[in-house]
Amino acid sequence: MKNILLAPLMLMLAWGVSAQEPQKEEGYRFTDVKTLPATSVKDQNRSGTCWAYSALAFLESEILREGGKPVDLSEMWIVRNAYFEKAVKYARLHGSLNLAVGGGSRDVTDGIAKYGIVPEEVYPGLCYGTTLPDFTEIDRVIKAYMDAVIAGNKLTTAWQRGLDGILDAYLGPKPETFVWEGKEYTPESFAASLPLDMNDYVEISSFTHHPFYEEFVLEVPDNWMWGKVWNLPLDEMMAVVDNSLESGYTVLWGTDVSEKGFSRTKAIGIVPQADLSSMSGTDAERWGKLSAKEKEEALYKFDKPGKERTITQEMRQEAFDNYETTDDHGMQITGTAVDQAGNAYYKVKNSWGVRPPYDGYYYFSRPFVAYKTMSVMVNKEAIPKEIRKKMGL
Protein backbone atom coordinates (compact mmCIF):
# COMPACT_ATOMS: atom_id res chain seq x y z
CA MET A 1 0.00 0.00 0.00
CA LYS A 2 2.82 2.40 0.83
CA ASN A 3 4.39 2.06 -2.63
CA ILE A 4 1.02 2.47 -4.33
CA LEU A 5 0.40 5.73 -2.51
CA LEU A 6 3.88 7.05 -3.28
CA ALA A 7 3.64 6.39 -7.03
CA PRO A 8 1.38 9.36 -7.94
CA LEU A 9 3.46 11.68 -5.74
CA MET A 10 6.70 10.59 -7.44
CA LEU A 11 5.16 11.15 -10.88
CA MET A 12 4.05 14.63 -9.92
CA LEU A 13 7.49 15.51 -8.63
CA ALA A 14 9.13 14.08 -11.75
CA TRP A 15 6.95 16.26 -13.97
CA GLY A 16 7.58 19.31 -11.82
CA VAL A 17 4.28 19.57 -9.97
CA SER A 18 4.02 20.01 -6.24
CA ALA A 19 1.74 17.77 -4.21
CA GLN A 20 -1.71 19.21 -3.64
CA GLU A 21 -4.68 18.46 -1.46
CA PRO A 22 -6.65 15.38 -2.61
CA GLN A 23 -9.47 16.22 -5.02
CA LYS A 24 -12.75 14.53 -5.79
CA GLU A 25 -12.37 11.56 -8.10
CA GLU A 26 -15.26 12.30 -10.48
CA GLY A 27 -14.15 13.44 -13.92
CA TYR A 28 -10.67 14.34 -15.13
CA ARG A 29 -8.89 17.47 -13.94
CA PHE A 30 -5.57 18.40 -15.48
CA THR A 31 -2.77 20.54 -14.17
CA ASP A 32 -0.48 21.83 -16.89
CA VAL A 33 3.16 21.24 -16.00
CA LYS A 34 4.91 22.70 -19.03
CA THR A 35 3.28 24.69 -21.81
CA LEU A 36 5.33 25.85 -24.78
CA PRO A 37 4.44 28.83 -27.00
CA ALA A 38 2.03 28.08 -29.82
CA THR A 39 -0.09 30.03 -32.28
CA SER A 40 -3.88 30.09 -32.31
CA VAL A 41 -6.00 26.97 -32.74
CA LYS A 42 -7.20 26.57 -36.34
CA ASP A 43 -10.11 24.64 -37.88
CA GLN A 44 -9.52 22.23 -40.75
CA ASN A 45 -13.29 21.64 -40.92
CA ARG A 46 -14.34 19.14 -43.62
CA SER A 47 -10.90 18.49 -45.10
CA GLY A 48 -8.38 15.73 -44.54
CA THR A 49 -5.61 18.27 -44.13
CA CYS A 50 -4.62 17.72 -40.49
CA TRP A 51 -1.09 16.97 -41.71
CA ALA A 52 -0.76 20.51 -43.09
CA TYR A 53 -2.37 22.19 -40.08
CA SER A 54 -0.33 20.28 -37.52
CA ALA A 55 2.98 20.65 -39.35
CA LEU A 56 2.54 24.38 -39.85
CA ALA A 57 1.49 24.76 -36.21
CA PHE A 58 4.73 23.00 -35.30
CA LEU A 59 6.77 25.30 -37.57
CA GLU A 60 4.96 28.38 -36.27
CA SER A 61 6.06 27.38 -32.77
CA GLU A 62 9.59 26.93 -34.09
CA ILE A 63 9.48 30.51 -35.34
CA LEU A 64 8.38 31.68 -31.90
CA ARG A 65 11.10 29.62 -30.23
CA GLU A 66 13.68 31.29 -32.44
CA GLY A 67 12.42 34.72 -31.43
CA GLY A 68 10.49 35.44 -34.61
CA LYS A 69 7.20 37.30 -34.87
CA PRO A 70 3.99 35.24 -34.71
CA VAL A 71 2.81 34.34 -38.20
CA ASP A 72 -0.13 32.36 -39.54
CA LEU A 73 1.19 30.29 -42.45
CA SER A 74 -1.06 29.16 -45.30
CA GLU A 75 -2.14 25.52 -45.08
CA MET A 76 -3.81 25.64 -48.48
CA TRP A 77 -0.59 26.76 -50.15
CA ILE A 78 0.97 23.54 -48.92
CA VAL A 79 -2.09 21.47 -49.85
CA ARG A 80 -2.28 22.90 -53.37
CA ASN A 81 1.34 22.12 -54.19
CA ALA A 82 1.17 18.67 -52.62
CA TYR A 83 -2.04 17.81 -54.47
CA PHE A 84 -0.45 18.69 -57.80
CA GLU A 85 2.64 16.57 -57.16
CA LYS A 86 0.55 13.70 -55.87
CA ALA A 87 -1.60 13.75 -58.99
CA VAL A 88 1.52 13.70 -61.17
CA LYS A 89 2.81 10.64 -59.34
CA TYR A 90 -0.66 9.05 -59.64
CA ALA A 91 -0.39 9.40 -63.41
CA ARG A 92 3.16 8.05 -63.51
CA LEU A 93 2.09 5.00 -61.50
CA HIS A 94 -0.94 4.36 -63.72
CA GLY A 95 -3.30 5.05 -60.84
CA SER A 96 -1.61 2.76 -58.33
CA LEU A 97 -1.37 5.42 -55.62
CA ASN A 98 -3.66 6.74 -52.91
CA LEU A 99 -5.02 9.93 -54.53
CA ALA A 100 -6.75 11.83 -51.75
CA VAL A 101 -6.06 14.95 -49.73
CA GLY A 102 -4.30 13.05 -46.93
CA GLY A 103 -0.57 13.52 -46.47
CA GLY A 104 2.30 13.56 -44.03
CA SER A 105 4.78 15.80 -42.27
CA ARG A 106 7.31 15.67 -45.10
CA ASP A 107 4.73 17.06 -47.51
CA VAL A 108 5.09 20.30 -45.56
CA THR A 109 8.82 20.57 -44.93
CA ASP A 110 9.74 19.32 -48.41
CA GLY A 111 7.01 21.51 -49.90
CA ILE A 112 8.38 24.63 -48.24
CA ALA A 113 11.90 23.76 -49.38
CA LYS A 114 10.67 23.43 -52.98
CA TYR A 115 7.89 26.01 -53.29
CA GLY A 116 8.41 28.40 -50.40
CA ILE A 117 5.54 29.49 -48.17
CA VAL A 118 3.12 32.41 -47.84
CA PRO A 119 1.04 33.86 -44.99
CA GLU A 120 -2.56 32.73 -44.58
CA GLU A 121 -3.95 36.11 -45.61
CA VAL A 122 -2.09 35.89 -48.92
CA TYR A 123 -3.45 32.45 -49.83
CA PRO A 124 -6.51 31.39 -47.80
CA GLY A 125 -7.49 28.87 -50.49
CA LEU A 126 -11.25 29.32 -50.12
CA CYS A 127 -12.55 29.99 -53.62
CA TYR A 128 -15.64 27.79 -53.51
CA GLY A 129 -18.14 29.64 -51.32
CA THR A 130 -17.30 28.51 -47.78
CA THR A 131 -15.53 30.24 -44.92
CA LEU A 132 -13.80 27.06 -43.76
CA PRO A 133 -12.12 24.27 -45.77
CA ASP A 134 -14.46 21.69 -47.30
CA PHE A 135 -12.84 19.19 -49.63
CA THR A 136 -15.88 16.99 -50.20
CA GLU A 137 -16.22 18.15 -53.82
CA ILE A 138 -12.57 18.91 -54.53
CA ASP A 139 -11.46 15.39 -53.71
CA ARG A 140 -14.09 13.86 -55.99
CA VAL A 141 -13.32 16.23 -58.87
CA ILE A 142 -9.55 15.68 -58.81
CA LYS A 143 -9.91 11.90 -58.54
CA ALA A 144 -12.39 11.79 -61.44
CA TYR A 145 -10.22 14.07 -63.56
CA MET A 146 -7.07 12.04 -62.99
CA ASP A 147 -8.85 8.77 -63.69
CA ALA A 148 -9.97 10.26 -67.00
CA VAL A 149 -6.41 11.39 -67.74
CA ILE A 150 -4.90 7.93 -67.26
CA ALA A 151 -7.73 6.09 -69.03
CA GLY A 152 -6.17 6.66 -72.46
CA ASN A 153 -3.23 4.95 -74.08
CA LYS A 154 -0.91 7.88 -73.50
CA LEU A 155 -0.79 11.19 -71.66
CA THR A 156 -1.63 14.35 -73.57
CA THR A 157 0.30 17.61 -73.40
CA ALA A 158 -2.70 19.35 -71.77
CA TRP A 159 -3.51 17.35 -68.66
CA GLN A 160 -1.22 19.20 -66.24
CA ARG A 161 -2.69 22.53 -67.36
CA GLY A 162 -6.11 21.06 -66.71
CA LEU A 163 -5.06 19.95 -63.25
CA ASP A 164 -3.69 23.41 -62.53
CA GLY A 165 -7.00 24.86 -63.70
CA ILE A 166 -8.97 22.76 -61.22
CA LEU A 167 -6.67 23.67 -58.33
CA ASP A 168 -6.75 27.35 -59.31
CA ALA A 169 -10.56 27.28 -59.47
CA TYR A 170 -10.98 25.82 -55.99
CA LEU A 171 -7.95 27.12 -54.10
CA GLY A 172 -6.89 30.14 -56.13
CA PRO A 173 -4.01 30.93 -58.52
CA LYS A 174 -0.56 30.87 -56.92
CA PRO A 175 0.85 34.38 -56.41
CA GLU A 176 4.31 34.95 -57.87
CA THR A 177 4.86 37.96 -55.59
CA PHE A 178 2.94 39.52 -52.69
CA VAL A 179 3.25 42.33 -50.18
CA TRP A 180 3.23 41.51 -46.49
CA GLU A 181 3.76 44.06 -43.74
CA GLY A 182 4.91 46.62 -46.29
CA LYS A 183 7.52 44.46 -48.01
CA GLU A 184 7.36 42.57 -51.29
CA TYR A 185 8.18 38.87 -51.29
CA THR A 186 8.09 35.81 -53.47
CA PRO A 187 7.02 32.57 -51.73
CA GLU A 188 10.67 31.52 -51.77
CA SER A 189 12.00 34.76 -50.34
CA PHE A 190 9.33 34.79 -47.63
CA ALA A 191 10.35 31.27 -46.59
CA ALA A 192 13.99 32.40 -46.52
CA SER A 193 13.04 35.33 -44.26
CA LEU A 194 11.74 33.00 -41.56
CA PRO A 195 14.10 31.60 -38.88
CA LEU A 196 13.58 28.07 -40.19
CA ASP A 197 15.77 25.50 -41.93
CA MET A 198 13.84 22.52 -43.29
CA ASN A 199 16.99 20.40 -42.94
CA ASP A 200 16.71 20.71 -39.14
CA TYR A 201 13.69 18.40 -38.92
CA VAL A 202 13.64 14.62 -38.73
CA GLU A 203 10.85 12.08 -38.36
CA ILE A 204 11.06 9.22 -35.89
CA SER A 205 9.02 6.07 -35.40
CA SER A 206 9.36 2.75 -33.59
CA PHE A 207 8.57 -0.59 -35.22
CA THR A 208 10.35 -3.94 -35.28
CA HIS A 209 9.81 -4.87 -38.93
CA HIS A 210 12.81 -2.66 -39.81
CA PRO A 211 16.22 -2.36 -38.11
CA PHE A 212 16.63 0.21 -35.36
CA TYR A 213 18.84 3.28 -35.91
CA GLU A 214 18.16 3.22 -39.64
CA GLU A 215 15.70 5.05 -41.87
CA PHE A 216 12.82 3.29 -43.59
CA VAL A 217 9.80 4.18 -45.71
CA LEU A 218 6.77 4.12 -43.44
CA GLU A 219 4.25 1.86 -45.15
CA VAL A 220 1.01 3.80 -44.84
CA PRO A 221 -1.35 4.93 -47.64
CA ASP A 222 -0.88 8.66 -47.04
CA ASN A 223 2.90 8.43 -47.41
CA TRP A 224 2.60 9.05 -51.13
CA MET A 225 6.02 10.76 -51.09
CA TRP A 226 7.61 7.56 -49.77
CA GLY A 227 9.22 9.67 -47.09
CA LYS A 228 11.60 8.03 -44.65
CA VAL A 229 11.50 7.98 -40.85
CA TRP A 230 14.17 7.02 -38.34
CA ASN A 231 13.46 3.82 -36.44
CA LEU A 232 14.17 3.87 -32.69
CA PRO A 233 13.26 1.52 -29.85
CA LEU A 234 10.09 2.56 -28.05
CA ASP A 235 11.80 3.86 -24.93
CA GLU A 236 14.14 6.02 -27.03
CA MET A 237 11.32 7.39 -29.17
CA MET A 238 9.56 8.44 -25.98
CA ALA A 239 12.83 9.88 -24.65
CA VAL A 240 13.03 12.06 -27.77
CA VAL A 241 9.51 13.37 -27.15
CA ASP A 242 10.23 14.08 -23.49
CA ASN A 243 13.60 15.70 -24.13
CA SER A 244 12.15 17.88 -26.87
CA LEU A 245 9.44 19.26 -24.62
CA GLU A 246 11.78 19.70 -21.67
CA SER A 247 14.23 21.56 -23.92
CA GLY A 248 11.58 23.97 -25.21
CA TYR A 249 10.79 22.29 -28.56
CA THR A 250 7.26 21.26 -29.46
CA VAL A 251 6.63 17.94 -31.23
CA LEU A 252 4.72 17.18 -34.43
CA TRP A 253 2.69 14.05 -33.72
CA GLY A 254 1.19 11.59 -36.21
CA THR A 255 -1.22 9.27 -34.44
CA ASP A 256 -4.42 7.22 -34.49
CA VAL A 257 -7.55 8.66 -32.91
CA SER A 258 -9.92 5.96 -34.15
CA GLU A 259 -9.54 4.31 -30.75
CA LYS A 260 -12.21 3.64 -28.14
CA GLY A 261 -9.80 5.23 -25.69
CA PHE A 262 -10.11 8.59 -27.42
CA SER A 263 -13.07 10.81 -26.53
CA ARG A 264 -13.70 13.81 -28.77
CA THR A 265 -16.21 15.35 -26.38
CA LYS A 266 -14.04 14.98 -23.29
CA ALA A 267 -10.82 15.74 -25.23
CA ILE A 268 -8.98 12.83 -23.62
CA GLY A 269 -6.95 9.90 -24.96
CA ILE A 270 -6.25 6.91 -22.67
CA VAL A 271 -5.46 3.18 -22.85
CA PRO A 272 -7.48 1.83 -19.91
CA GLN A 273 -6.99 -1.50 -18.22
CA ALA A 274 -9.12 -3.22 -15.63
CA ASP A 275 -7.35 -2.86 -12.29
CA LEU A 276 -7.84 -6.44 -11.10
CA SER A 277 -5.24 -5.93 -8.38
CA SER A 278 -7.57 -3.54 -6.60
CA MET A 279 -10.62 -5.78 -6.87
CA SER A 280 -11.78 -8.00 -4.06
CA GLY A 281 -12.59 -11.60 -4.79
CA THR A 282 -16.24 -10.78 -5.32
CA ASP A 283 -15.50 -7.82 -7.60
CA ALA A 284 -13.02 -9.85 -9.63
CA GLU A 285 -15.58 -12.61 -9.97
CA ARG A 286 -18.21 -10.11 -11.18
CA TRP A 287 -15.75 -8.68 -13.71
CA GLY A 288 -15.04 -12.13 -15.04
CA LYS A 289 -18.74 -12.69 -15.72
CA LEU A 290 -19.17 -9.52 -17.78
CA SER A 291 -19.50 -9.79 -21.55
CA ALA A 292 -16.88 -8.20 -23.79
CA LYS A 293 -19.30 -5.35 -24.52
CA GLU A 294 -20.01 -4.77 -20.83
CA LYS A 295 -16.28 -4.74 -20.03
CA GLU A 296 -15.68 -2.25 -22.82
CA GLU A 297 -18.43 0.03 -21.54
CA ALA A 298 -16.99 -0.12 -18.04
CA LEU A 299 -13.46 0.70 -19.23
CA TYR A 300 -14.39 3.60 -21.50
CA LYS A 301 -16.65 5.65 -19.25
CA PHE A 302 -14.06 8.44 -18.93
CA ASP A 303 -15.54 9.21 -15.52
CA LYS A 304 -12.27 9.32 -13.56
CA PRO A 305 -8.57 8.43 -13.92
CA GLY A 306 -7.83 4.75 -13.68
CA LYS A 307 -5.19 2.16 -14.37
CA GLU A 308 -3.77 2.08 -17.90
CA ARG A 309 -2.01 -0.63 -19.87
CA THR A 310 1.76 -0.93 -19.85
CA ILE A 311 2.80 -0.46 -23.48
CA THR A 312 5.48 -2.70 -24.99
CA GLN A 313 7.29 -2.75 -28.30
CA GLU A 314 5.43 -5.94 -29.18
CA MET A 315 2.03 -4.34 -28.57
CA ARG A 316 2.89 -1.47 -30.88
CA GLN A 317 3.99 -3.80 -33.64
CA GLU A 318 0.97 -6.07 -33.34
CA ALA A 319 -1.40 -3.10 -33.55
CA PHE A 320 0.40 -1.81 -36.65
CA ASP A 321 0.53 -5.21 -38.34
CA ASN A 322 -3.17 -5.83 -37.71
CA TYR A 323 -4.24 -2.39 -39.04
CA GLU A 324 -5.39 -1.40 -35.56
CA THR A 325 -3.00 1.55 -35.58
CA THR A 326 -3.53 3.69 -38.66
CA ASP A 327 -2.23 7.06 -39.83
CA ASP A 328 -5.42 9.00 -39.41
CA HIS A 329 -4.53 12.26 -37.65
CA GLY A 330 -1.76 14.79 -37.06
CA MET A 331 -1.50 17.17 -34.09
CA GLN A 332 1.10 19.21 -32.20
CA ILE A 333 2.31 18.28 -28.72
CA THR A 334 2.86 21.56 -26.91
CA GLY A 335 3.39 20.54 -23.29
CA THR A 336 2.89 18.16 -20.40
CA ALA A 337 0.32 17.79 -17.64
CA VAL A 338 -0.88 15.52 -14.85
CA ASP A 339 -4.36 14.51 -13.76
CA GLN A 340 -5.57 14.64 -10.17
CA ALA A 341 -4.13 11.18 -9.54
CA GLY A 342 -0.67 12.23 -10.74
CA ASN A 343 -0.79 10.34 -14.04
CA ALA A 344 1.34 11.85 -16.82
CA TYR A 345 -0.24 13.37 -19.94
CA TYR A 346 0.80 15.33 -22.98
CA LYS A 347 -1.02 18.53 -23.86
CA VAL A 348 -1.87 18.56 -27.55
CA LYS A 349 -3.02 21.29 -29.92
CA ASN A 350 -5.59 20.06 -32.43
CA SER A 351 -7.01 21.61 -35.61
CA TRP A 352 -10.71 21.06 -35.00
CA GLY A 353 -11.42 24.64 -33.95
CA VAL A 354 -11.67 26.29 -30.55
CA ARG A 355 -14.07 24.04 -28.68
CA PRO A 356 -14.73 22.88 -25.13
CA PRO A 357 -13.66 21.62 -22.75
CA TYR A 358 -10.07 22.88 -23.31
CA ASP A 359 -10.44 25.45 -26.10
CA GLY A 360 -9.25 23.13 -28.85
CA TYR A 361 -6.51 21.41 -26.84
CA TYR A 362 -6.56 17.75 -25.83
CA TYR A 363 -4.86 15.62 -23.19
CA PHE A 364 -3.37 12.26 -24.13
CA SER A 365 -1.93 9.88 -21.55
CA ARG A 366 1.64 8.73 -21.80
CA PRO A 367 0.53 5.13 -22.56
CA PHE A 368 -1.66 6.41 -25.41
CA VAL A 369 1.24 8.27 -27.00
CA ALA A 370 3.57 5.29 -26.55
CA TYR A 371 0.99 2.94 -28.08
CA LYS A 372 -0.56 4.95 -30.88
CA THR A 373 2.24 7.15 -32.21
CA MET A 374 2.73 6.56 -35.90
CA SER A 375 5.63 9.01 -36.06
CA VAL A 376 6.91 12.24 -34.56
CA MET A 377 8.80 15.07 -36.17
CA VAL A 378 11.28 17.03 -34.06
CA ASN A 379 14.08 19.49 -34.44
CA LYS A 380 17.18 17.30 -34.48
CA GLU A 381 18.75 19.59 -31.87
CA ALA A 382 16.09 18.34 -29.43
CA ILE A 383 17.20 14.70 -29.70
CA PRO A 384 19.27 13.51 -26.71
CA LYS A 385 22.95 13.44 -27.67
CA GLU A 386 23.44 9.72 -26.99
CA ILE A 387 20.45 8.83 -29.23
CA ARG A 388 21.47 11.28 -31.91
CA LYS A 389 24.92 9.69 -31.98
CA LYS A 390 23.34 6.27 -32.62
CA MET A 391 21.43 7.78 -35.52
CA GLY A 392 24.58 9.30 -36.98
CA LEU A 393 23.16 12.82 -36.97
Residue pairs with C-beta under 8 A, 6 or more apart in sequence:
7 342
8 341
8 342
8 343
9 19
9 342
10 342
11 338
11 342
11 343
11 344
12 18
12 19
12 338
12 342
13 19
14 344
15 33
15 34
15 336
15 337
15 338
15 344
16 33
16 34
17 31
17 33
17 338
17 342
20 31
23 29
23 340
25 304
25 305
25 340
26 303
26 304
27 303
27 304
28 266
28 268
28 302
28 304
28 305
28 339
28 340
28 363
29 339
29 340
30 337
30 338
30 339
30 345
30 347
30 358
30 363
31 337
31 338
31 339
31 340
32 335
32 336
32 337
32 347
33 335
33 336
33 337
33 338
34 245
34 246
34 335
34 336
35 334
35 335
35 347
36 61
36 65
36 245
36 248
36 249
36 250
36 334
36 335
37 61
37 64
37 65
38 57
38 60
38 61
38 64
38 250
38 332
38 334
38 349
39 57
39 60
39 61
39 64
39 70
39 71
39 72
40 72
41 349
41 350
41 351
41 353
41 354
41 359
41 360
41 361
42 53
42 57
42 75
42 351
42 353
43 132
43 351
43 352
43 353
43 354
44 50
44 53
44 75
44 133
44 351
44 352
45 130
45 132
45 133
45 134
45 353
46 132
46 133
46 134
46 135
46 136
47 79
47 101
47 133
47 134
47 135
48 100
48 101
48 102
48 135
48 139
49 75
49 79
49 101
49 103
49 133
49 135
50 329
50 330
50 331
50 351
51 102
51 103
51 104
51 105
51 107
51 108
51 222
51 254
51 330
52 75
52 76
52 78
52 79
52 82
52 103
52 107
52 108
53 75
53 330
53 351
54 105
54 252
54 253
54 330
54 331
54 332
54 349
54 351
55 78
55 105
55 107
55 108
55 109
55 252
55 330
55 377
56 73
56 74
56 75
56 78
56 108
57 332
57 349
57 351
58 250
58 251
58 252
58 332
58 377
59 73
59 108
59 109
59 112
59 196
60 70
60 71
60 72
60 73
61 250
61 332
61 334
62 195
62 196
62 249
62 250
62 379
63 69
63 70
63 71
63 194
63 195
63 196
64 70
65 248
65 249
65 250
66 195
66 196
67 195
68 194
68 195
71 119
71 194
72 119
72 120
72 121
73 117
73 118
73 119
73 120
74 117
74 118
74 119
74 120
74 122
74 123
74 124
74 125
75 120
75 125
75 133
76 123
76 124
76 125
76 126
76 133
76 171
76 172
77 115
77 117
77 118
77 123
77 125
77 174
77 187
78 107
78 108
78 111
78 112
78 117
79 101
79 103
79 125
79 171
80 123
80 125
80 167
80 171
80 174
81 111
81 114
81 115
82 103
82 107
82 111
83 101
83 142
83 167
84 163
84 164
84 167
86 97
86 99
86 103
86 224
87 99
87 142
87 146
87 163
88 160
89 97
89 224
90 97
90 99
90 146
90 150
91 146
91 149
91 150
91 155
91 159
94 150
95 146
95 147
95 150
97 224
98 221
98 222
98 224
99 142
99 143
99 146
100 139
100 143
100 222
101 135
101 138
101 139
102 221
102 222
102 327
103 222
103 224
103 225
104 218
104 220
104 222
104 223
104 225
104 227
104 254
104 327
104 330
104 375
105 201
105 203
105 227
105 252
105 254
105 330
105 375
105 377
106 203
106 225
106 227
107 225
109 198
109 201
109 377
110 198
110 225
110 227
112 191
112 196
112 198
113 198
115 187
115 188
116 186
116 187
116 188
116 189
116 190
116 191
116 192
117 187
117 190
117 191
117 194
118 175
118 178
118 180
118 185
118 187
118 190
119 180
119 190
121 180
122 175
122 178
122 180
123 171
123 172
123 174
123 175
124 172
125 133
125 170
125 171
125 172
126 132
126 133
126 171
127 169
127 170
127 171
127 172
128 134
128 137
128 138
128 169
128 170
137 170
138 170
138 171
141 166
141 170
142 163
142 166
142 167
145 162
145 163
145 166
146 163
149 155
149 156
149 159
149 162
149 163
168 174
174 187
175 187
176 186
177 184
177 185
177 186
178 184
178 185
178 190
179 185
180 190
185 193
200 379
200 380
200 381
201 377
201 378
201 379
201 380
202 230
202 377
202 378
202 380
202 383
202 391
202 393
203 218
203 227
203 228
203 229
203 230
203 375
203 376
203 377
204 229
204 230
204 231
204 232
204 237
204 240
204 375
204 376
204 377
204 378
205 218
205 229
205 230
205 231
205 232
205 237
205 373
205 374
205 375
205 376
206 231
206 232
206 233
206 234
206 236
206 237
206 313
206 316
206 373
207 231
207 316
207 317
207 320
208 313
208 314
208 317
209 317
209 321
210 216
210 231
211 231
212 231
212 232
212 233
213 230
213 231
213 232
213 390
213 391
213 392
214 230
214 231
215 228
215 229
215 230
215 231
216 228
216 229
216 231
217 223
217 226
217 227
217 228
218 227
218 228
218 229
218 327
218 374
218 375
220 326
220 327
220 374
221 327
222 327
223 327
229 375
230 391
232 240
232 387
232 391
233 313
234 311
234 312
234 313
234 316
234 370
236 387
237 373
237 376
238 366
238 369
238 370
239 384
239 387
240 376
240 378
240 382
240 383
240 384
240 387
241 251
241 333
241 346
241 369
241 376
241 378
243 382
243 383
243 384
244 250
244 251
244 378
244 379
244 382
244 383
245 251
245 333
245 335
245 336
245 346
247 381
247 382
249 378
249 379
249 381
249 382
250 332
250 333
250 334
251 332
251 333
251 376
251 377
251 378
252 330
252 332
252 333
252 376
252 377
252 378
253 330
253 331
253 332
253 333
253 348
253 369
253 373
253 376
254 327
254 329
254 330
254 373
254 374
254 375
254 376
254 377
255 328
255 329
255 330
255 331
255 364
255 369
255 372
255 373
255 374
256 324
256 325
256 326
256 327
256 328
256 329
256 372
256 374
257 269
257 328
257 329
257 372
258 326
258 328
259 269
259 271
259 368
259 372
260 296
260 299
260 300
261 269
261 270
261 271
261 272
261 300
261 368
262 268
262 269
262 368
263 269
263 300
263 302
264 352
266 302
266 357
267 356
267 357
267 358
267 361
267 362
267 363
268 302
268 362
268 363
268 364
268 365
269 362
269 363
269 364
269 365
269 368
269 372
270 302
270 308
270 364
270 365
270 367
270 368
271 308
271 309
271 311
271 365
271 367
271 368
271 371
271 372
272 299
272 300
272 306
272 307
272 308
272 309
273 299
273 306
273 307
273 308
273 309
274 287
274 295
274 298
274 299
274 307
275 306
275 307
276 284
276 287
278 307
279 287
287 295
290 298
305 339
305 340
305 341
305 343
308 343
308 365
308 367
308 368
309 315
309 367
309 371
310 367
311 367
311 370
311 371
315 371
316 325
316 370
316 371
318 324
319 325
319 371
319 372
325 371
325 372
325 374
326 374
327 374
331 348
331 349
331 350
331 351
331 362
332 348
332 349
333 346
333 347
333 348
333 349
333 369
333 376
334 347
334 348
334 349
334 361
335 346
335 347
336 344
336 345
336 346
336 347
337 344
337 345
337 346
337 347
337 363
338 344
338 345
339 345
339 363
343 365
343 366
344 365
344 366
345 363
345 364
345 365
345 366
346 363
346 364
346 365
346 366
346 369
347 361
347 362
347 363
348 361
348 362
348 363
348 364
349 360
349 361
350 360
350 361
350 362
352 360
353 360
354 360
380 388
380 393
383 391
383 393
